[in-house]
């Protein structure tokens, strides 16, 4: 399956979650077994087996992609969640969204010092979510080996916030 076929499976939902925002609905892509497996395989091939100790998935759709990626790497999976959703001691980072601000948290003991971490999410918009997650991973001692997002919204220039990281995106909009 090629990128254009995968892109055709992404549905635009206008004015969600608020007026003026066009939400990229990836559920049709996830429901297609060939598209879903192709996405996972392309991420794994890009970063290479044996190079990742933990895969961090960003709430919520990042969990869906990060879990099978972690499985293929033989790596652990770590969730990064919205504020007050994790039950243990956390580190937190506030960041800007396309349409506001939010706070992400990670368990302080989720990544051991020096572990190689891949961050996975569904959409790269302004770059704030990915940058905040990278900052959290580094703050608790992890080494970010890369960031992967299924979709990159080019017009928001989020890539600029992630200079110095190996950023891999599959679909540009």
Backbone as numpy.savetxt, mean C-alpha at the origin, in Angstrom:
# Nx Ny Nz CAx CAy CAz Cx Cy Cz
-2.41 -11.45 -18.59 -3.27 -10.26 -18.59 -2.37 -9.03 -18.59
-2.67 -8.07 -19.45 -1.84 -6.87 -19.51 -2.45 -5.73 -18.69
-1.71 -4.65 -18.59 -2.11 -3.53 -17.74 -3.42 -2.91 -18.20
-3.62 -2.79 -19.51 -4.86 -2.19 -20.01 -6.08 -3.05 -19.66
-5.92 -4.36 -19.69 -7.02 -5.25 -19.29 -7.32 -5.11 -17.81
-6.27 -4.97 -17.00 -6.48 -4.77 -15.56 -7.14 -3.42 -15.31
-6.66 -2.40 -16.00 -7.21 -1.04 -15.84 -8.71 -1.02 -16.17
-9.11 -1.80 -17.17 -10.53 -1.86 -17.56 -11.41 -2.45 -16.46
-10.81 -3.15 -15.51 -11.56 -3.76 -14.41 -11.71 -2.82 -13.21
-11.17 -1.63 -13.29 -11.28 -0.66 -12.19 -12.42 0.30 -12.51
-13.32 0.41 -11.54 -14.53 1.21 -11.73 -14.36 2.57 -11.05
-14.66 3.64 -11.77 -14.67 4.99 -11.18 -16.02 5.25 -10.52
-15.97 5.70 -9.26 -17.19 6.04 -8.53 -17.11 7.52 -8.17
-17.86 8.36 -8.88 -17.78 9.80 -8.61 -18.39 10.17 -7.27
-17.80 11.23 -6.70 -18.31 11.84 -5.45 -18.33 10.87 -4.27
-17.32 10.01 -4.21 -17.18 9.11 -3.07 -15.74 9.14 -2.60
-15.46 9.33 -1.34 -16.36 9.36 -0.19 -16.98 10.73 0.07
-16.62 11.71 -0.77 -17.25 13.03 -0.65 -17.26 13.70 -2.00
-18.07 14.76 -2.17 -18.19 15.42 -3.47 -16.83 15.87 -4.02
-16.65 15.65 -5.32 -15.43 16.06 -5.99 -14.36 15.00 -6.07
-14.49 13.92 -5.29 -13.51 12.84 -5.30 -14.02 11.72 -6.20
-13.15 11.20 -7.06 -13.49 10.04 -7.89 -12.77 8.84 -7.29
-13.53 7.95 -6.68 -13.00 6.77 -6.00 -12.68 5.69 -7.02
-11.53 5.07 -6.89 -11.12 3.96 -7.75 -11.53 2.65 -7.07
-12.59 2.04 -7.56 -13.12 0.80 -7.00 -12.40 -0.39 -7.64
-11.59 -1.08 -6.84 -10.81 -2.21 -7.36 -11.52 -3.55 -7.17
-12.73 -3.56 -6.63 -13.38 -4.84 -6.36 -13.62 -5.68 -7.62
-13.94 -5.09 -8.78 -14.05 -5.94 -9.98 -12.72 -6.60 -10.35
-11.61 -5.90 -10.18 -10.28 -6.47 -10.45 -10.00 -7.60 -9.47
-10.29 -7.40 -8.20 -10.05 -8.43 -7.19 -10.88 -9.68 -7.45
-12.08 -9.50 -8.01 -12.98 -10.63 -8.27 -12.55 -11.45 -9.49
-11.69 -10.88 -10.31 -11.20 -11.59 -11.49 -9.94 -12.35 -11.11
-10.00 -13.69 -11.11 -8.89 -14.50 -10.60 -7.60 -14.27 -11.37
-7.66 -14.04 -12.68 -6.45 -13.82 -13.45 -5.85 -12.44 -13.14
-6.69 -11.42 -13.07 -6.20 -10.07 -12.77 -5.59 -10.02 -11.37
-6.29 -10.58 -10.40 -5.82 -10.56 -9.02 -4.48 -11.29 -8.90
-4.38 -12.47 -9.46 -3.12 -13.22 -9.35 -2.00 -12.54 -10.13
-2.32 -11.89 -11.23 -1.31 -11.16 -12.00 -0.74 -10.00 -11.19
-1.60 -9.25 -10.51 -1.14 -8.15 -9.67 -0.17 -8.65 -8.60
-0.55 -9.71 -7.90 0.30 -10.25 -6.84 1.63 -10.71 -7.43
1.57 -11.45 -8.53 2.80 -11.95 -9.15 3.73 -10.83 -9.59
3.18 -9.77 -10.17 4.01 -8.66 -10.64 4.72 -7.95 -9.48
4.04 -7.80 -8.36 4.67 -7.19 -7.19 5.81 -8.08 -6.69
5.55 -9.37 -6.57 6.56 -10.30 -6.06 7.77 -10.33 -7.00
7.54 -10.38 -8.29 8.64 -10.42 -9.25 9.47 -9.13 -9.18
8.79 -8.00 -9.05 9.52 -6.73 -9.00 10.50 -6.66 -7.83
10.04 -7.08 -6.65 10.88 -6.95 -5.46 11.75 -8.18 -5.20
11.41 -9.31 -5.77 12.25 -10.50 -5.70 12.17 -11.27 -4.39
11.94 -12.56 -4.52 11.90 -13.44 -3.34 13.24 -13.39 -2.61
13.17 -13.50 -1.29 14.37 -13.49 -0.47 14.83 -12.10 -0.07
14.10 -11.07 -0.50 14.50 -9.69 -0.22 13.59 -8.97 0.76
12.57 -9.66 1.26 11.57 -9.03 2.12 11.32 -9.92 3.34
11.38 -9.31 4.54 11.09 -10.03 5.78 9.65 -9.82 6.24
9.13 -8.62 6.02 7.76 -8.29 6.42 7.10 -7.49 5.30
5.81 -7.71 5.14 5.01 -6.93 4.20 3.98 -6.17 5.02
4.01 -4.86 4.91 3.09 -3.99 5.62 1.95 -3.62 4.69
0.73 -3.93 5.12 -0.47 -3.56 4.36 -1.16 -2.40 5.04
-1.57 -1.43 4.24 -2.23 -0.23 4.77 -3.74 -0.43 4.70
-4.41 -0.13 5.81 -5.87 -0.29 5.92 -6.57 0.46 4.82
-7.57 -0.05 4.24 -8.06 -1.42 4.41 -7.76 -2.24 3.17
-7.83 -1.62 2.01 -7.65 -2.41 0.78 -6.21 -2.86 0.60
-5.27 -2.18 1.24 -3.88 -2.63 1.20 -3.72 -4.00 1.83
-4.57 -4.33 2.81 -4.53 -5.66 3.44 -4.76 -6.75 2.41
-5.71 -6.50 1.51 -6.11 -7.51 0.52 -4.93 -7.86 -0.38
-4.16 -6.87 -0.78 -3.01 -7.10 -1.66 -1.78 -7.58 -0.89
-1.56 -7.01 0.28 -0.33 -7.30 1.03 -0.29 -8.73 1.56
-1.41 -9.28 1.95 -1.42 -10.63 2.53 -0.92 -11.70 1.56
-1.45 -11.78 0.34 -0.91 -12.79 -0.58 0.53 -12.49 -1.01
0.90 -11.22 -1.06 2.30 -10.88 -1.37 3.20 -11.44 -0.27
2.82 -11.24 0.99 3.61 -11.76 2.11 3.72 -13.28 2.02
2.63 -13.93 1.71 2.63 -15.38 1.57 3.66 -15.83 0.53
3.66 -15.18 -0.62 4.59 -15.55 -1.70 6.04 -15.27 -1.35
6.28 -14.28 -0.51 7.64 -13.98 -0.07 8.08 -14.89 1.06
7.14 -15.59 1.69 7.48 -16.32 2.91 7.79 -15.34 4.02
7.09 -14.20 4.00 7.32 -13.10 4.94 6.13 -12.96 5.88
6.35 -12.24 6.95 5.25 -11.91 7.85 4.42 -10.76 7.30
3.17 -10.68 7.74 2.27 -9.60 7.36 2.05 -8.69 8.56
2.11 -7.38 8.34 1.91 -6.39 9.39 0.83 -5.40 8.94
-0.24 -5.25 9.72 -1.25 -4.25 9.37 -0.88 -2.87 9.92
-1.08 -1.86 9.09 -1.05 -0.47 9.55 -2.49 0.00 9.49
-2.97 0.49 10.65 -4.40 0.78 10.76 -4.66 2.22 11.15
-5.91 2.60 11.00 -6.34 3.92 11.45 -6.25 3.98 12.96
-6.19 5.20 13.47 -6.01 5.46 14.89 -7.01 4.68 15.76
-6.48 4.12 16.84 -7.26 3.42 17.87 -7.88 2.09 17.40
-7.34 1.48 16.35 -7.85 0.19 15.89 -6.94 -0.98 16.28
-5.71 -0.69 16.71 -4.78 -1.74 17.10 -4.78 -1.90 18.62
-4.73 -3.14 19.12 -4.91 -3.39 20.54 -3.65 -3.30 21.41
-2.49 -3.07 20.85 -1.24 -3.10 21.59 -0.59 -1.73 21.54
0.60 -1.60 22.11 1.33 -0.34 22.09 1.67 0.03 20.65
1.43 1.30 20.30 1.59 1.72 18.92 2.47 2.95 18.77
2.95 3.13 17.56 3.53 4.38 17.09 2.51 4.96 16.13
2.39 6.29 16.10 1.38 6.94 15.27 2.01 8.02 14.40
1.37 8.26 13.25 1.79 9.33 12.36 0.55 9.95 11.73
0.46 11.28 11.78 -0.63 11.99 11.12 -0.15 12.37 9.73
-1.07 12.38 8.77 -0.70 12.68 7.38 -1.87 13.34 6.67
-1.57 13.95 5.53 -2.59 14.62 4.72 -3.13 13.66 3.67
-4.43 13.69 3.49 -5.12 12.94 2.44 -5.48 13.90 1.31
-5.98 13.34 0.23 -6.49 14.15 -0.88 -7.62 15.06 -0.38
-8.34 14.62 0.65 -9.53 15.34 1.11 -9.57 15.49 2.63
-8.41 15.67 3.30 -8.38 15.88 4.75 -7.12 15.36 5.37
-7.20 15.02 6.67 -6.06 14.43 7.38 -6.52 13.17 8.11
-5.54 12.35 8.47 -5.84 11.12 9.20 -4.59 10.71 9.98
-4.76 9.71 10.83 -3.65 9.18 11.62 -3.58 7.67 11.42
-2.36 7.18 11.19 -2.11 5.75 11.07 -1.30 5.28 12.27
-1.46 3.99 12.61 -0.70 3.41 13.70 -0.16 2.04 13.30
0.96 1.69 13.94 1.58 0.38 13.78 1.98 -0.10 15.17
1.91 -1.39 15.41 2.40 -1.92 16.69 3.90 -1.67 16.80
4.34 -1.24 17.96 5.76 -0.94 18.17 6.66 -2.14 17.96
6.14 -3.34 18.19 6.96 -4.54 18.06 6.69 -5.31 16.76
6.03 -4.69 15.80 5.63 -5.38 14.56 6.80 -5.69 13.64
7.84 -4.89 13.72 9.01 -5.05 12.86 10.25 -5.01 13.74
11.11 -5.99 13.60 12.36 -6.01 14.37 13.39 -5.09 13.70
14.29 -4.53 14.49 15.32 -3.67 13.91 16.07 -4.38 12.78
16.17 -3.68 11.65 16.90 -4.21 10.51 16.08 -5.08 9.56
14.85 -5.42 9.93 14.05 -6.23 9.02 13.72 -5.43 7.76
13.74 -6.15 6.63 13.45 -5.54 5.32 11.94 -5.57 5.10
11.38 -4.39 4.83 9.93 -4.23 4.79 9.48 -3.69 3.43
8.46 -4.34 2.88 7.77 -3.86 1.69 6.42 -3.31 2.14
6.09 -2.11 1.71 4.81 -1.47 2.03 3.90 -1.63 0.81
2.66 -2.09 1.04 1.72 -2.33 -0.05 0.40 -1.62 0.24
-0.11 -0.92 -0.79 -1.41 -0.27 -0.69 -2.11 -0.36 -2.04
-3.36 0.05 -2.08 -4.11 -0.02 -3.32 -3.88 1.19 -4.21
-3.91 2.40 -3.64 -3.82 3.61 -4.45 -2.78 4.57 -3.88
-1.95 5.11 -4.76 -1.05 6.20 -4.41 -1.70 7.47 -4.92
-2.13 8.33 -4.00 -2.75 9.59 -4.37 -1.74 10.72 -4.10
-1.86 11.38 -2.96 -0.94 12.48 -2.64 0.39 11.99 -2.10
0.46 10.71 -1.74 1.68 10.14 -1.17 1.75 10.21 0.34
0.80 10.89 0.95 0.83 11.07 2.40 0.71 9.78 3.18
-0.17 8.89 2.75 -0.36 7.62 3.45 0.89 6.75 3.37
1.43 6.63 2.18 2.64 5.80 2.00 3.82 6.39 2.75
3.98 7.70 2.71 5.11 8.35 3.41 4.96 8.19 4.92
3.75 8.37 5.44 3.53 8.20 6.88 3.83 6.76 7.29
3.45 5.80 6.47 3.72 4.39 6.78 5.21 4.11 6.75
5.91 4.63 5.75 7.37 4.45 5.68 8.03 5.06 6.91
7.57 6.24 7.32 8.12 6.88 8.52 7.90 6.01 9.76
6.72 5.42 9.88 6.42 4.55 11.02 7.32 3.32 11.03
7.48 2.67 9.87 8.33 1.49 9.77 9.76 1.83 10.17
10.26 2.93 9.66 11.63 3.34 9.97 11.78 3.73 11.44
10.77 4.35 12.01 10.81 4.76 13.41 10.94 3.56 14.34
10.32 2.42 13.97 10.41 1.24 14.83 11.57 0.32 14.43
12.41 0.77 13.49 13.64 0.05 13.19 13.69 -0.72 11.89
12.61 -0.71 11.12 12.60 -1.44 9.86 13.31 -0.69 8.75
13.72 -1.43 7.75 14.33 -0.87 6.55 13.33 -1.02 5.41
12.84 0.09 4.87 11.86 0.04 3.79 12.59 -0.28 2.49
12.33 -1.47 1.94 12.96 -1.86 0.69 12.14 -1.43 -0.52
10.89 -1.05 -0.28 10.07 -0.58 -1.38 8.65 -0.32 -0.97
7.95 0.33 -1.89 6.53 0.64 -1.73 5.85 0.24 -3.03
4.76 -0.50 -2.92 4.03 -0.91 -4.10 2.56 -0.52 -3.96
2.03 0.08 -5.02 0.62 0.43 -5.08 0.05 -0.06 -6.40
-1.14 -0.58 -6.37 -1.80 -1.04 -7.57 -2.02 0.12 -8.54
-2.54 1.25 -8.04 -2.90 2.39 -8.87 -2.13 3.62 -8.42
-1.66 4.41 -9.37 -1.04 5.70 -9.08 -1.85 6.78 -9.78
-2.34 7.74 -9.01 -3.07 8.88 -9.56 -2.05 9.96 -9.91
-1.61 9.95 -11.15 -0.51 10.82 -11.58 -0.76 12.30 -11.31
-2.00 12.76 -11.49 -2.31 14.18 -11.37 -2.13 14.72 -9.95
-2.03 13.84 -8.96 -1.82 14.28 -7.58 -0.34 14.29 -7.18
0.53 13.76 -8.05 1.99 13.84 -7.88 2.49 13.28 -6.55
1.86 12.22 -6.06 2.27 11.60 -4.80 3.66 10.99 -4.84
4.10 10.61 -6.01 5.43 10.01 -6.18 6.51 10.94 -5.63
6.29 12.24 -5.75 7.27 13.23 -5.28 7.55 13.16 -3.79
6.61 12.68 -3.01 6.81 12.53 -1.56 7.64 11.31 -1.21
7.88 10.44 -2.20 8.50 9.16 -1.92 9.88 9.02 -2.56
10.53 10.14 -2.81 11.89 10.11 -3.36 12.78 9.28 -2.45
13.62 8.46 -3.06 14.54 7.63 -2.30 14.01 6.23 -2.03
12.74 6.00 -2.31 12.15 4.67 -2.13 11.95 4.02 -3.50
12.08 2.70 -3.55 11.75 1.95 -4.76 10.23 1.88 -4.82
9.63 2.71 -5.67 8.19 2.79 -5.80 7.76 2.04 -7.06
6.91 1.03 -6.87 6.41 0.23 -7.98 4.90 0.34 -8.02
4.38 0.89 -9.13 2.94 0.95 -9.34 2.62 0.24 -10.65
1.44 -0.32 -10.74 1.07 -1.09 -11.92 0.21 -0.33 -12.90
-0.69 0.50 -12.40 -1.66 1.19 -13.25 -1.57 2.68 -12.96
-1.37 3.47 -14.00 -1.33 4.92 -13.85 -2.61 5.52 -14.41
-3.19 6.42 -13.63 -4.43 7.10 -14.04 -4.22 8.60 -13.97
